[in-house]
């Protein structure tokens, strides 16, 4: 018996927890990010970690406010502030005054950050080529279309 008094097959619960689509998508994202970070380290970005992967994709090319970055990444403003500080220390980001509102601060890429963007694009291409080779191009294309449809559905609900 489980704490609520109901009999439960633990194996069934474990399988349900590990194999539901949300967990599979999360684990696929984590695997992609881990591979991308490893490849970026090979390109000389040795200080980057998985936590940075939750920040860098959300920075607009023209700069982004920390509150917007936090919303996009699903983090607190304070947590995002810490990540931005770390990426500033590593030389990828800088804070500047927002030209549209002198009271606000924008987070922007530095020259090191722009090199990261170029390298990240190459890493993305490498990983996608590896995924296409693993799945076959038709299945990879179908996966991309399916993920886009799920994302669109989520946007429609918001």
C-alpha positions in Angstrom: 0.0 0.0 0.0 1.1 3.5 -0.8 0.7 6.5 1.7 -2.8 7.2 0.3 -4.0 3.6 1.0 -4.2 2.7 -2.7 -2.2 -0.3 -4.1 0.1 0.9 -6.9 2.4 -1.0 -9.2 5.7 0.8 -8.7 7.0 -0.3 -12.0 4.0 1.2 -13.8 4.5 4.5 -12.0 8.2 4.5 -12.8 7.6 3.9 -16.4 4.9 6.6 -16.6 7.2 9.1 -14.9 10.1 8.3 -17.3 8.3 7.8 -20.6 5.7 10.5 -20.7 6.2 13.0 -23.6 7.0 15.9 -21.3 9.9 14.0 -19.7 11.1 12.8 -23.1 11.1 16.4 -24.4 12.9 17.7 -21.3 15.6 14.9 -21.5 16.1 15.5 -25.3 16.6 19.2 -24.6 19.1 18.5 -21.8 21.0 16.1 -24.1 21.1 18.6 -26.9 22.3 21.4 -24.6 25.0 19.1 -23.0 26.3 18.1 -26.5 26.2 21.8 -27.6 28.1 22.9 -24.5 30.7 20.2 -25.1 31.1 21.3 -28.7 31.3 25.0 -27.8 34.0 24.2 -25.3 35.9 22.6 -28.2 35.5 25.9 -30.0 37.2 27.7 -27.0 34.2 28.6 -24.9 35.5 26.7 -21.9 33.7 28.7 -19.2 30.2 28.0 -20.4 27.9 25.6 -18.5 24.4 24.3 -18.8 23.0 27.2 -16.8 24.3 29.6 -19.4 22.3 27.7 -22.0 19.2 28.9 -20.3 20.2 32.5 -20.7 22.1 33.1 -24.0 19.4 32.1 -26.4 17.1 34.7 -25.0 19.3 37.7 -25.5 18.1 39.7 -28.5 20.8 40.9 -31.0 20.0 44.5 -30.1 19.9 43.8 -26.3 17.3 42.7 -23.8 16.2 43.8 -20.3 16.9 41.4 -17.5 13.2 41.3 -16.6 12.4 40.1 -20.2 15.2 37.6 -20.1 13.9 36.2 -16.8 10.4 35.9 -18.2 11.6 34.1 -21.4 13.8 31.7 -19.4 11.2 31.0 -16.7 13.6 32.3 -14.0 13.3 34.9 -11.2 14.7 38.3 -11.9 17.3 37.7 -9.2 18.4 34.4 -10.7 18.7 35.9 -14.1 20.7 38.8 -12.7 23.2 36.2 -11.2 23.5 34.4 -14.5 24.0 37.7 -16.4 26.7 38.7 -13.8 28.5 35.4 -14.5 28.3 35.8 -18.2 29.6 39.4 -17.8 32.5 38.0 -15.8 33.2 35.5 -18.6 33.1 38.3 -21.2 30.0 37.3 -23.2 27.6 40.0 -22.1 27.6 43.6 -21.0 25.1 45.9 -19.4 24.3 49.2 -21.1 21.8 52.0 -20.7 18.6 51.4 -22.8 18.5 54.3 -25.3 14.7 54.2 -25.2 14.5 54.6 -21.4 17.6 55.9 -19.8 16.5 54.5 -16.4 16.5 50.9 -17.8 19.5 48.6 -18.5 20.0 46.4 -21.6 22.0 43.2 -21.6 23.9 42.9 -24.9 26.5 40.7 -26.4 30.2 41.7 -26.3 32.6 40.9 -29.1 33.2 37.6 -27.3 29.5 37.1 -27.2 29.2 37.7 -31.0 31.9 35.0 -31.6 29.9 32.7 -29.4 26.8 33.3 -31.6 28.8 32.4 -34.7 30.3 29.3 -33.1 26.9 28.3 -31.7 25.4 28.5 -35.2 28.0 26.1 -36.4 27.5 23.8 -33.5 23.7 23.8 -34.1 24.4 22.8 -37.7 26.7 20.0 -36.7 24.2 18.6 -34.1 21.3 18.8 -36.6 23.4 17.0 -39.2 24.1 14.3 -36.6 20.4 14.0 -35.7 19.4 13.8 -39.3 22.0 11.1 -39.9 20.7 9.2 -36.9 17.0 9.5 -37.7 17.2 9.8 -41.4 16.3 13.1 -43.1 12.5 12.4 -43.5 12.1 11.5 -39.8 14.3 14.5 -38.7 12.1 16.8 -40.9 9.0 15.3 -39.4 10.4 15.8 -35.9 11.1 19.4 -36.6 7.6 19.9 -38.0 6.0 18.1 -35.0 7.9 20.2 -32.5 7.0 23.4 -34.3 3.3 22.3 -34.2 3.5 21.7 -30.4 5.2 25.1 -29.9 2.5 26.8 -32.0 -0.2 25.1 -29.9 1.4 26.3 -26.7 1.5 29.9 -28.1 -2.1 29.8 -29.1 -3.0 28.8 -25.5 -1.0 31.6 -24.0 
